[in-house]
Amino acid sequence: MKVLLLCPDLKGAGGVANYYRGLELQKESNIDSFYVNKVGASGIKSLIVMFFKWCNFFFKCSSYDIIHVNPSLDFKSFIRDAGFIFLAKIRNKKVVTFFRGWEDGFEDKIRRSSILKRILILSYDKTDLFIFLGKIFHDKYLSISNKTEVRHCFETTLADEKLLDGFNIETKLLPKNKISLVFISRIIEAKGVIRAIDTLKILRKTLGNKVELCIIGDGPDLKMSKNYVEEKGIDGVEFAGYLIGQEKVDAMQTKNIMIFPTLYGEGMPNSILEGMLMGMPIITSSVAAIPDVVTNQNGLVDPEVNPNRMALFIQDLVGNTEAFNRMVKNNHEKAKAFYVTEKVRTRILNYYSKL
């Protein structure tokens, strides 16, 4: 059984590249990569580049049994991977389709467009096994396809086991002095960075300087976020920047609660799984596949991600040592059992075997 994995260049940035770089599937002798990075060109030139990439793939895939694609439901990715799936089925190959992102706006376009729906029927509907990040995406796919059911399984993103280097769960139990919140993500307003800051602002009125917020990440709204903190005169906010490797491990070791009040078009954010692995209660929203992982048993799932509600929950939680420590231990054990690299890797390889 030979597998050709279609993914971005693993030397690059981005969630999908990080995912497969962490899984190291290519170390298996029967699994190879075919890079499908976004085309930098536009217009006719981009179509020409894509045409040659499809041609290259058509000849290369003849040596493989399974083709694994990783689309997002947006226009460019949808068209690109529809071509790969169509060509793979011409070659009579098994296809695994793992949806990594989902734009609701483009989903609506498919519903309204007979052309886009026809493309979906001729390509994606021919998939032999779908992998979805949560039940919501399974249901969404059925709603736009001509299928009443598809062969599928559910999978997660992953939590990097390197975070456990030197980790001691006892250090994550409710601290007596300072409570450190952490927001870790690409800094985009829709991901909730301002809501996280507003939550801290409310908590500073009740808990004083006992609570602080560390924002880890970089992105287009970083400067706006810093200006917001300065204009509002909010104390206790640290902008740590983009951290990787040991710097990230060290930062995560000292944080107590993860706050990620996103309303962005997420799949299943890695940061939530990593926060759980590090024994943090999770304060988040109900978008995408998040409710498949986070419930009110291991944090707060607030559909409206209201800063007042989130602040009240945190205030009550840090006032209940037993409940806090129970969440710490349960989240750590759950992540270690299901979401660490080796667990996810084993499941992915099993999916191939079943085909």
Order of alpha helices (4+ residues) and beta strands (2+ residues): beta-alpha-beta-alpha-beta-beta-alpha-beta-beta-alpha-alpha-beta-alpha-beta-beta-alpha-beta-alpha-beta-alpha-beta-alpha-beta-alpha-beta-alpha-alpha-alpha
